[in-house]
């Protein structure tokens, strides 16, 4: 019965052109085998930048993430709009390195459900720190798209 339930689930997911982005265990309960029960489903990987699992959990469920490029093509008269975030590989690597170092329980204690709001705010701050483009840099020609 478990196998048919699993195949039915995957049949529905893939039947609607959905792709699971997470393939690692996301649930780690003491004295139990880790399992993949939290996921992000997407119907196109065209805008996918990165997805994954943070290894420092807030509860039995490990936090999962997905970065998408949601930019909309602009008409020529609106071409002066500049991006607010830069998800280039070096920024992504610095972000992931910082998150790994920051998530070390030796530095702040183990995250718990009671500390979830603190975790979320810290995570948002890290995104702003590593990806937000400084407005003064927006005028530099290196940030402009020549096309």
N, C-alpha and C positions, 0 to 999 in steps of 0.2 A: 504494500500500500504506500510506503514511503517513496519508493522508486517511481511509481506512477504519479504521485503528487508532485515530485520534483520535475519529472518530464513534462507534466501538464503545465507547471509554472513556467518552465523554460520555453515551452511551445507558445504560450501566450506572450511572453516577453519578446521572443524573436519573431513571432507571427505579426506583431505590431511594429516591426522594424526598430525595436529598442535594443540598445547595446549596453550591457553592464560595464561600467568603467572601473570597478573595484574587483580585484581578483585575490586579495589577501584577506586573512582573518580580521574581522572587525569586532568580534565579541570574545572576550577572554575572562571567563568566570573561574574563580579558584576551584581546583579539583575537577575541572571539565576540559574537554578538548576545545581549543580555539575554533571558532566557526565564522563563516561569512554570512551575516544576517543583515548588515547595513550596506546599502548600495546607492549608487547614483546611476540612473538610466538615462540614456541620451539616444536620440534618433539620427544623429549625424555627428561625425567626428571632425567635420570640416572646420569648425571654430574652436575645437579643443586645444588648449594650451598645455594643460597638465592636470592630472588627478592622482589621488593617492590616499594613504592612511597615515596619520600621525601615530607614532608608537607610544606616546605618553597619553594615557587615557584620563578622562575626567570621571568616568564610571567604568562599568564592565564593558561599555561600548567605546571603542577607539574612535576619535574624531576622523571623519573623512572629508576630503575637499576636492573641488573641481574648479579650475580656472578656464573661462571661456572668453574668446574675443567676440564681444557682442557689438562691435562697431557697425554702424550702418553707413553704407556708402552715401556720400553727400553729393548734392547737385553742385554744379560748378559755381553758382553764386554764393554757396555757403562753404567754400573751400578754405576759408580762414579759420575754421574751427580746428583746434589742436587737441591732441590726445591728453588726457589727464593722468594716465597711468602707462608705464612702460614695462611690459612683461617679457623683456628680452632674457636670453639665457643667463647672462651674468647676474641680473637682478633676481631671477628665479633661484639660481644657485645660492646667492647670498641670503635670500629669504629662507630657504630650506636649511642652510647651515645655522642661521640665527635661531630658527624654530627648534632645531635639534638641541642646540646648546641651551636655549631657554627652557626647554621641556625637561631638563635634568632635575629629578626630584631632590638631589642634594642641595640645589640652590634655593628652593622655595618650598619644599615639602611636597608630598604627593597631592595631586589635584583630586578634588572630590566633587560630588554633585553640589555641595554647598558653595564651592568656589567657582561654579560654572560661569557666572557673570563676570568674574575677574578674568577668567581664562578667555572668554569671548572678547572682552575689551582689549586685553593684551594682544590677542591675535589681530584685531582690527588695527591697532597701533603699528604692529609689525608690517602689515600690508601697506599702510600709509608711508611708513619709513622707507621701505624697500622699493615700492613701485610708483609712488606718486611723483609726477614730474614737477619740479620747482617752476613756478610761473616765470621767474626771471630767465630760466633756461629755455622757455618756450620761444623766445625771439631768436635764439641761435639758429643759424642756417643748418646745422647738423641735425636738428630735430625736425626740419621741414621735409615733407615728401616732395621730391622734385617732379613727380608725375602727376 
